[in-house]
């Protein structure tokens, strides 16, 4: 059934995502958000993965190819790395400390379990992209979003949290570059080494669905 909504960037023409995906995903997010807000604070939602979790929720309900593509192109690489490290540590007992919090007994198991969205999110994003298609414009807008998120994160978060690595690539704040120059480097690295390579992969994975059907994605106009 054709439908129209907010505009060409946010709307697709067919209802293709089942409520059996949308509703459980929504319930999970409605549980995670207040728990994370209380435990970690609102700044925690500036993590690109958290933005993608919520952005993907909106994309699923709007069935927006563009928004879904943005969220996927921005975090798929991060989540693949997260899963590789997590399962290496889970199965082999060794790996970088990036996911050590998942094995910290001081953190309640239900809290840690919520972070398993890193496992499900890339699966849901890729499956949804196979249904709705990949929008080739997405990586540029995600890169622009990154240029907003990095300085915002630096301004409102604390070094010990090191959200989005805006204070350094390790737990110790970096000292080898002035903070503005380091942030500028992040704003270059993120689109060139994360967004654009992911864009190339997704464009190749979904070659038959990458065209944006502009004639079916216009804002509905009232009849005269």
GURODO-347009 format. One line per 8 residues: number of its first residue (from 1); their letters; for each residue x negated, y, z negated of N, C-alpha, C. Coordinates in nm, 3 decimals. Example, Ala and Ser with C-alpha at 12.3 -4.5 7.8 and 13.67 -1.06 7.14 Angstrom:
BEGIN
1 = AS = -1.319 -0.569 -0.780 -1.230 -0.450 -0.780 -1.320 -0.330 -0.780  -1.285 -0.225 -0.708 -1.367 -0.106 -0.714 -1.290 0.003 -0.787
***
This chain:
BEGIN
1 = XXXXXXXX = -0.085 -0.119 0.000 0.000 0.000 0.000 -0.088 0.124 0.000  -0.067 0.215 0.095 -0.149 0.334 0.103 -0.110 0.431 -0.009  -0.212 0.500 -0.061 -0.184 0.600 -0.161 -0.292 0.707 -0.156  -0.260 0.823 -0.207 -0.351 0.936 -0.204 -0.359 0.994 -0.343  -0.468 1.067 -0.369 -0.488 1.118 -0.503 -0.565 1.247 -0.507  -0.676 1.248 -0.581 -0.747 1.370 -0.611 -0.815 1.431 -0.490  -0.858 1.352 -0.398 -0.926 1.407 -0.281 -1.008 1.302 -0.210  -1.072 1.342 -0.103 -1.141 1.247 -0.018 -1.255 1.175 -0.088
9 = XXXXXXXX = -1.316 1.238 -0.189 -1.428 1.175 -0.256 -1.383 1.069 -0.356  -1.261 1.075 -0.401 -1.218 0.990 -0.511 -1.117 0.883 -0.473  -1.061 0.887 -0.354 -0.947 0.801 -0.324 -0.979 0.702 -0.213  -0.929 0.579 -0.227 -0.933 0.483 -0.118 -0.790 0.453 -0.077  -0.774 0.376 0.029 -0.642 0.365 0.088 -0.566 0.239 0.050  -0.632 0.140 -0.009 -0.563 0.016 -0.040 -0.585 -0.021 -0.186  -0.482 -0.080 -0.246 -0.497 -0.131 -0.381 -0.560 -0.269 -0.373  -0.686 -0.280 -0.416 -0.759 -0.405 -0.397 -0.813 -0.462 -0.527
17 = XXXXXXXX = -0.813 -0.385 -0.636 -0.866 -0.433 -0.762 -0.751 -0.480 -0.850  -0.757 -0.604 -0.892 -0.650 -0.664 -0.970 -0.640 -0.602 -1.109  -0.519 -0.590 -1.163 -0.503 -0.549 -1.304 -0.573 -0.643 -1.401  -0.595 -0.769 -1.359 -0.666 -0.863 -1.445 -0.813 -0.824 -1.463  -0.863 -0.739 -1.377 -0.996 -0.680 -1.395 -0.983 -0.548 -1.471  -0.891 -0.465 -1.430 -0.879 -0.331 -1.486 -0.843 -0.331 -1.635  -0.744 -0.411 -1.672 -0.693 -0.405 -1.809 -0.794 -0.457 -1.912  -0.854 -0.576 -1.893 -0.957 -0.618 -1.990 -1.075 -0.522 -1.998
25 = XXXXXXXX = -1.116 -0.469 -1.883 -1.225 -0.372 -1.880 -1.187 -0.249 -1.963  -1.064 -0.202 -1.945 -1.017 -0.085 -2.020 -1.014 -0.112 -2.169  -0.963 -0.226 -2.209 -0.956 -0.260 -2.351 -1.095 -0.267 -2.413  -1.189 -0.323 -2.337 -1.326 -0.330 -2.388 -1.383 -0.190 -2.410  -1.365 -0.102 -2.314 -1.418 0.034 -2.326 -1.350 0.106 -2.443  -1.221 0.084 -2.462 -1.149 0.148 -2.572 -1.197 0.099 -2.709  -1.255 -0.020 -2.713 -1.317 -0.069 -2.837 -1.457 -0.011 -2.852  -1.533 -0.015 -2.743 -1.674 0.027 -2.750 -1.690 0.175 -2.784
33 = XXXXXXXX = -1.611 0.260 -2.723 -1.632 0.404 -2.738 -1.625 0.450 -2.884  -1.519 0.420 -2.959 -1.518 0.467 -3.098 -1.628 0.404 -3.184  -1.660 0.276 -3.158 -1.765 0.210 -3.235 -1.899 0.277 -3.210  -1.932 0.299 -3.084 -2.057 0.366 -3.050 -2.060 0.509 -3.101  -1.948 0.577 -3.092 -1.941 0.717 -3.136 -1.975 0.727 -3.284  -1.919 0.637 -3.363 -1.942 0.639 -3.508 -2.085 0.596 -3.542  -2.132 0.491 -3.477 -2.263 0.436 -3.513 -2.379 0.516 -3.453  -2.367 0.554 -3.327 -2.481 0.615 -3.258 -2.464 0.764 -3.231
41 = XXXXXXXX = -2.341 0.815 -3.241 -2.318 0.956 -3.215 -2.282 0.984 -3.071  -2.222 1.100 -3.045 -2.175 1.132 -2.908 -2.286 1.141 -2.805  -2.407 1.181 -2.848 -2.517 1.194 -2.750 -2.551 1.062 -2.685  -2.520 0.951 -2.751 -2.550 0.819 -2.695 -2.481 0.796 -2.561  -2.368 0.864 -2.539 -2.294 0.846 -2.415 -2.358 0.918 -2.297  -2.473 0.982 -2.322 -2.548 1.039 -2.211 -2.641 0.938 -2.145  -2.658 0.821 -2.208 -2.732 0.715 -2.138 -2.666 0.691 -2.003  -2.744 0.674 -1.899 -2.687 0.650 -1.767 -2.599 0.524 -1.767
49 = XXXXXXXX = -2.637 0.426 -1.846 -2.557 0.304 -1.851 -2.420 0.329 -1.912  -2.413 0.414 -2.013 -2.285 0.447 -2.075 -2.199 0.532 -1.981  -2.264 0.624 -1.913 -2.192 0.703 -1.813 -2.134 0.612 -1.705  -2.214 0.514 -1.662 -2.169 0.422 -1.559 -2.056 0.333 -1.609  -2.064 0.292 -1.735 -1.958 0.209 -1.792 -1.824 0.281 -1.785  -1.822 0.407 -1.828 -1.698 0.484 -1.829 -1.661 0.529 -1.688  -1.760 0.568 -1.610 -1.732 0.610 -1.473 -1.676 0.497 -1.388  -1.726 0.376 -1.411 -1.674 0.260 -1.338 -1.529 0.232 -1.378
57 = XXXXXXXX = -1.496 0.254 -1.505 -1.357 0.239 -1.549 -1.265 0.331 -1.470  -1.305 0.458 -1.457 -1.226 0.554 -1.381 -1.219 0.512 -1.235  -1.332 0.466 -1.181 -1.336 0.425 -1.040 -1.243 0.307 -1.013  -1.236 0.214 -1.107 -1.151 0.097 -1.088 -1.003 0.136 -1.085  -0.963 0.225 -1.175 -0.823 0.265 -1.178 -0.786 0.353 -1.059  -0.877 0.442 -1.019 -0.851 0.523 -0.900 -0.877 0.445 -0.771  -0.947 0.334 -0.786 -0.994 0.257 -0.671 -1.072 0.347 -0.576  -1.165 0.418 -0.636 -1.247 0.513 -0.564 -1.379 0.450 -0.522
65 = XXXXXXXX = -1.395 0.428 -0.394 -1.520 0.375 -0.340 -1.637 0.469 -0.370  -1.611 0.597 -0.359 -1.718 0.696 -0.379 -1.768 0.694 -0.523  -1.678 0.702 -0.620 -1.718 0.706 -0.761 -1.782 0.574 -0.802  -1.725 0.462 -0.758 -1.784 0.333 -0.788 -1.925 0.323 -0.732  -1.944 0.370 -0.610 -2.076 0.366 -0.547 -2.176 0.453 -0.623  -2.130 0.568 -0.668 -2.217 0.655 -0.749 -2.266 0.583 -0.874  -2.171 0.525 -0.947 -2.207 0.460 -1.073 -2.300 0.341 -1.048  -2.275 0.266 -0.942 -2.358 0.149 -0.912 -2.499 0.189 -0.870
73 = XXXXXXXX = -2.508 0.286 -0.783 -2.639 0.324 -0.731 -2.727 0.386 -0.840  -2.662 0.435 -0.946 -2.737 0.499 -1.054 -2.790 0.406 -1.160  -2.729 0.285 -1.174 -2.768 0.200 -1.287 -2.795 0.054 -1.252  -2.764 0.010 -1.132 -2.783 -0.132 -1.101 -2.927 -0.176 -1.125  -3.023 -0.096 -1.086 -3.163 -0.132 -1.106 -3.195 -0.142 -1.254  -3.148 -0.045 -1.333 -3.171 -0.048 -1.477 -3.111 -0.174 -1.539  -2.988 -0.207 -1.498 -2.921 -0.322 -1.558 -2.985 -0.454 -1.517  -3.036 -0.461 -1.395 -3.107 -0.583 -1.354 -3.233 -0.601 -1.439
81 = XXXXXXXX = -3.306 -0.493 -1.461 -3.425 -0.500 -1.546 -3.386 -0.537 -1.689  -3.277 -0.475 -1.739 -3.229 -0.504 -1.875 -3.197 -0.653 -1.889  -3.128 -0.709 -1.792 -3.091 -0.850 -1.798 -3.212 -0.941 -1.789  -3.307 -0.905 -1.705 -3.429 -0.986 -1.693 -3.502 -0.991 -1.827  -3.516 -0.875 -1.891 -3.587 -0.870 -2.020 -3.507 -0.943 -2.128  -3.375 -0.919 -2.130 -3.291 -0.978 -2.234 -3.293 -1.131 -2.226  -3.271 -1.186 -2.107 -3.265 -1.331 -2.096 -3.404 -1.395 -2.110  -3.509 -1.322 -2.073 -3.645 -1.372 -2.097 -3.669 -1.386 -2.246
89 = XXXXXXXX = -3.626 -1.284 -2.320 -3.645 -1.287 -2.465 -3.554 -1.390 -2.530  -3.432 -1.404 -2.479 -3.336 -1.499 -2.535 -3.381 -1.643 -2.512  -3.430 -1.673 -2.391 -3.464 -1.810 -2.355 -3.609 -1.848 -2.386  -3.698 -1.749 -2.373 -3.840 -1.778 -2.389 -3.899 -1.720 -2.517  -3.824 -1.629 -2.580 -3.872 -1.569 -2.704 -3.979 -1.465 -2.685  -3.998 -1.419 -2.563 -4.103 -1.321 -2.536 -4.054 -1.222 -2.432  -4.105 -1.101 -2.441 -4.069 -0.998 -2.345 -4.092 -0.861 -2.403  -4.085 -0.758 -2.320 -4.103 -0.620 -2.369 -4.000 -0.585 -2.477
97 = XXXXXXXX = -4.030 -0.482 -2.555 -3.945 -0.446 -2.667 -3.822 -0.366 -2.633  -3.796 -0.350 -2.505 -3.686 -0.265 -2.459 -3.551 -0.308 -2.514  -3.533 -0.438 -2.537 -3.404 -0.490 -2.585 -3.417 -0.552 -2.724  -3.516 -0.511 -2.800 -3.536 -0.568 -2.933 -3.414 -0.550 -3.023  -3.339 -0.442 -3.003 -3.223 -0.417 -3.087 -3.119 -0.529 -3.075  -3.118 -0.600 -2.963 -3.023 -0.709 -2.943 -3.055 -0.829 -3.032  -3.174 -0.833 -3.089 -3.215 -0.944 -3.174 -3.246 -0.899 -3.316  -3.202 -0.777 -3.349 -3.227 -0.720 -3.481 -3.117 -0.761 -3.577
105 = XXXXXXXX = -3.147 -0.846 -3.675 -3.042 -0.892 -3.768 -2.986 -0.779 -3.855  -3.057 -0.666 -3.861 -3.006 -0.553 -3.938 -2.886 -0.487 -3.872  -2.869 -0.513 -3.743 -2.753 -0.461 -3.670 -2.648 -0.572 -3.664  -2.527 -0.540 -3.704 -2.420 -0.641 -3.707 -2.402 -0.705 -3.570  -2.379 -0.835 -3.570 -2.366 -0.908 -3.444 -2.257 -0.851 -3.353  -2.139 -0.812 -3.405 -2.038 -0.754 -3.314 -2.085 -0.626 -3.246  -2.167 -0.547 -3.317 -2.221 -0.424 -3.256 -2.314 -0.460 -3.142  -2.400 -0.557 -3.167 -2.493 -0.599 -3.062 -2.419 -0.661 -2.944
113 = XXXXXXXX = -2.313 -0.733 -2.974 -2.237 -0.799 -2.868 -2.176 -0.698 -2.772  -2.142 -0.581 -2.822 -2.085 -0.479 -2.734 -2.183 -0.439 -2.623  -2.312 -0.445 -2.655 -2.413 -0.407 -2.555 -2.428 -0.510 -2.444  -2.358 -0.622 -2.457 -2.360 -0.719 -2.348 -2.286 -0.670 -2.224  -2.229 -0.550 -2.234 -2.170 -0.494 -2.112 -2.275 -0.477 -2.003  -2.402 -0.471 -2.043 -2.510 -0.464 -1.943 -2.513 -0.589 -1.856  -2.463 -0.700 -1.908 -2.458 -0.823 -1.830 -2.339 -0.820 -1.733  -2.225 -0.777 -1.784 -2.102 -0.780 -1.703 -2.093 -0.666 -1.603
121 = XXXXXXXX = -2.145 -0.549 -1.639 -2.125 -0.431 -1.554 -2.177 -0.448 -1.413  -2.302 -0.494 -1.392 -2.348 -0.508 -1.252 -2.267 -0.610 -1.174  -2.217 -0.714 -1.241 -2.134 -0.814 -1.172 -2.003 -0.750 -1.126  -1.940 -0.675 -1.216 -1.814 -0.608 -1.182 -1.835 -0.506 -1.072  -1.944 -0.429 -1.080 -1.970 -0.327 -0.979 -1.992 -0.391 -0.842  -2.073 -0.494 -0.836 -2.101 -0.558 -0.707 -1.977 -0.625 -0.650  -1.899 -0.691 -0.735 -1.776 -0.753 -0.688 -1.680 -0.647 -0.635  -1.667 -0.536 -0.708 -1.575 -0.430 -0.666 -1.623 -0.364 -0.537
129 = XXXXXXXX = -1.754 -0.349 -0.523 -1.807 -0.294 -0.398 -1.779 -0.387 -0.281  -1.780 -0.518 -0.306 -1.748 -0.612 -0.199 -1.603 -0.599 -0.155  -1.517 -0.552 -0.245 -1.377 -0.533 -0.213 -1.350 -0.396 -0.151  -1.410 -0.292 -0.208 -1.380 -0.155 -0.166 -1.480 -0.099 -0.068  -1.602 -0.153 -0.070 -1.704 -0.101 0.018 -1.797 -0.004 -0.053  -1.910 0.021 0.009 -2.010 0.113 -0.045 -2.006 0.243 0.032  -2.003 0.353 -0.039 -2.001 0.486 0.021 -2.144 0.539 0.029  -2.194 0.560 0.150 -2.334 0.596 0.169 -2.369 0.735 0.117
137 = XXXXXXXX = -2.268 0.816 0.085 -2.295 0.949 0.030 -2.332 0.946 -0.117  -2.305 0.833 -0.183 -2.306 0.829 -0.329 -2.441 0.862 -0.390  -2.551 0.814 -0.331 -2.680 0.828 -0.396 -2.721 0.974 -0.410  -2.681 1.058 -0.315 -2.717 1.200 -0.323 -2.645 1.268 -0.439  -2.519 1.233 -0.458 -2.444 1.292 -0.568 -2.490 1.238 -0.703  -2.531 1.111 -0.705 -2.584 1.055 -0.829 -2.717 1.121 -0.864  -2.798 1.149 -0.763 -2.923 1.220 -0.786 -2.897 1.358 -0.843  -2.795 1.426 -0.791 -2.757 1.557 -0.844 -2.709 1.544 -0.988
145 = XXXXXXXX = -2.630 1.441 -1.016 -2.586 1.419 -1.154 -2.705 1.398 -1.247  -2.805 1.325 -1.200 -2.925 1.304 -1.280 -2.995 1.434 -1.315  -2.995 1.528 -1.221 -3.059 1.658 -1.246 -2.985 1.738 -1.353  -2.861 1.702 -1.377 -2.783 1.765 -1.485 -2.802 1.689 -1.615  -2.800 1.556 -1.608 -2.804 1.473 -1.728 -2.939 1.480 -1.799  -3.048 1.481 -1.725 -3.180 1.481 -1.790 -3.200 1.603 -1.880  -3.185 1.725 -1.831 -3.205 1.840 -1.921 -3.099 1.848 -2.031  -2.976 1.807 -2.000 -2.872 1.806 -2.103 -2.909 1.709 -2.215
153 = XXXXXXXX = -2.957 1.593 -2.178 -2.998 1.495 -2.278 -3.112 1.548 -2.363  -3.207 1.612 -2.300 -3.321 1.668 -2.374 -3.274 1.774 -2.473  -3.172 1.850 -2.434 -3.127 1.959 -2.518 -3.044 1.916 -2.638  -2.972 1.803 -2.628 -2.878 1.767 -2.734 -2.917 1.641 -2.812  -3.021 1.570 -2.769 -3.057 1.446 -2.838 -3.188 1.461 -2.914  -3.220 1.359 -2.993 -3.339 1.363 -3.078 -3.448 1.273 -3.021  -3.575 1.307 -3.044 -3.685 1.226 -2.989 -3.681 1.081 -3.034  -3.638 1.053 -3.158 -3.636 0.914 -3.203 -3.536 0.829 -3.128
161 = XXXXXXXX = -3.434 0.891 -3.070 -3.339 0.817 -2.987 -3.392 0.798 -2.845  -3.463 0.897 -2.795 -3.525 0.893 -2.662 -3.428 0.847 -2.554  -3.310 0.907 -2.554 -3.207 0.872 -2.456 -3.255 0.909 -2.315  -3.239 0.815 -2.224 -3.282 0.832 -2.084 -3.431 0.865 -2.073  -3.506 0.830 -2.177 -3.652 0.847 -2.176 -3.695 0.991 -2.152  -3.614 1.086 -2.198 -3.647 1.227 -2.172 -3.761 1.277 -2.260  -3.800 1.199 -2.362 -3.912 1.239 -2.446 -4.037 1.156 -2.421  -4.027 1.057 -2.333 -4.142 0.972 -2.302 -4.097 0.833 -2.264
169 = XXXXXXXX = -4.190 0.755 -2.214 -4.156 0.619 -2.169 -4.172 0.517 -2.281  -4.224 0.559 -2.396 -4.238 0.470 -2.511 -4.167 0.535 -2.630  -4.175 0.469 -2.746 -4.111 0.523 -2.865 -4.181 0.649 -2.915  -4.306 0.666 -2.877 -4.382 0.784 -2.917 -4.363 0.892 -2.811  -4.317 1.013 -2.851 -4.298 1.121 -2.752 -4.426 1.149 -2.674  -4.410 1.165 -2.544 -4.527 1.190 -2.458 -4.586 1.328 -2.486  -4.717 1.337 -2.471 -4.789 1.462 -2.495 -4.871 1.505 -2.375  -4.872 1.423 -2.271 -4.964 1.448 -2.161 -4.912 1.549 -2.059
177 = XXXXXXXX = -4.784 1.586 -2.069 -4.727 1.688 -1.981 -4.641 1.783 -2.064  -4.637 1.911 -2.029 -4.539 2.000 -2.093 -4.399 1.948 -2.067  -4.311 1.965 -2.165 -4.175 1.909 -2.156 -4.102 1.947 -2.027  -4.104 2.075 -1.985 -4.033 2.108 -1.860 -4.088 2.035 -1.738  -4.221 2.018 -1.734 -4.282 1.949 -1.621 -4.247 1.800 -1.624  -4.244 1.742 -1.744 -4.207 1.601 -1.757 -4.062 1.579 -1.713  -3.972 1.669 -1.754 -3.832 1.658 -1.711 -3.820 1.672 -1.560  -3.897 1.764 -1.503 -3.895 1.782 -1.358 -3.941 1.655 -1.288
185 = XXXXXXXX = -4.041 1.587 -1.346 -4.089 1.461 -1.288 -3.979 1.355 -1.292  -3.905 1.349 -1.404 -3.794 1.254 -1.413 -3.689 1.281 -1.306  -3.663 1.409 -1.282 -3.560 1.446 -1.184 -3.603 1.416 -1.041  -3.732 1.393 -1.021 -3.782 1.349 -0.890 -3.788 1.197 -0.883  -3.835 1.135 -0.992 -3.852 0.991 -0.994 -3.718 0.919 -0.986  -3.617 0.971 -1.057 -3.488 0.902 -1.062 -3.425 0.886 -0.923  -3.413 0.991 -0.844 -3.354 0.970 -0.710 -3.444 0.893 -0.615  -3.575 0.912 -0.624 -3.664 0.851 -0.525 -3.695 0.704 -0.555
193 = XXXXXXXX = -3.705 0.668 -0.682 -3.742 0.532 -0.717 -3.627 0.448 -0.771  -3.514 0.511 -0.801 -3.398 0.437 -0.852 -3.281 0.447 -0.755  -3.233 0.567 -0.734 -3.110 0.584 -0.654 -3.128 0.546 -0.507  -3.231 0.600 -0.444 -3.246 0.578 -0.300 -3.277 0.432 -0.266  -3.370 0.364 -0.337 -3.391 0.222 -0.307 -3.265 0.138 -0.328  -3.189 0.168 -0.435 -3.065 0.095 -0.458 -2.966 0.123 -0.346  -2.962 0.247 -0.299 -2.876 0.283 -0.186 -2.909 0.199 -0.063  -3.036 0.181 -0.035 -3.075 0.103 0.083 -3.030 -0.042 0.070
201 = XXXXXXXX = -3.042 -0.097 -0.051 -3.000 -0.236 -0.073 -2.849 -0.249 -0.058  -2.774 -0.159 -0.121 -2.628 -0.167 -0.115 -2.577 -0.143 0.027  -2.642 -0.054 0.098 -2.604 -0.029 0.236 -2.623 -0.153 0.321  -2.727 -0.230 0.289 -2.753 -0.353 0.365 -2.659 -0.466 0.321  -2.627 -0.469 0.192 -2.541 -0.575 0.140 -2.398 -0.564 0.191  -2.353 -0.440 0.211 -2.214 -0.417 0.250 -2.208 -0.341 0.383  -2.266 -0.396 0.489 -2.276 -0.323 0.616 -2.143 -0.298 0.683  -2.044 -0.382 0.658 -1.916 -0.368 0.728 -1.819 -0.276 0.655
209 = XXXXXXXX = -1.857 -0.232 0.535 -1.763 -0.153 0.457 -1.818 -0.017 0.418  -1.929 0.024 0.481 -1.992 0.147 0.439 -1.932 0.272 0.504  -1.854 0.256 0.610 -1.796 0.372 0.676 -1.683 0.430 0.592  -1.682 0.560 0.580 -1.576 0.629 0.504 -1.463 0.663 0.599  -1.345 0.608 0.574 -1.231 0.630 0.663 -1.165 0.762 0.628  -1.220 0.870 0.680 -1.178 1.003 0.640 -1.032 1.032 0.674  -0.986 0.974 0.783 -0.848 1.002 0.822 -0.748 0.945 0.723  -0.789 0.845 0.641 -0.699 0.787 0.543 -0.729 0.833 0.402
217 = XXXXXXXX = -0.826 0.923 0.388 -0.866 0.968 0.256 -0.849 1.119 0.239  -0.757 1.178 0.311 -0.730 1.319 0.298 -0.624 1.341 0.191  -0.626 1.456 0.134 -0.525 1.490 0.034 -0.389 1.498 0.102  -0.293 1.433 0.042 -0.159 1.434 0.100 -0.102 1.576 0.102  -0.046 1.612 0.212 0.012 1.747 0.226 0.163 1.736 0.234  0.234 1.825 0.168 0.381 1.821 0.175 0.429 1.850 0.316  0.536 1.785 0.353 0.594 1.810 0.484 0.659 1.947 0.488  0.646 2.008 0.602 0.705 2.141 0.620 0.846 2.125 0.674
***
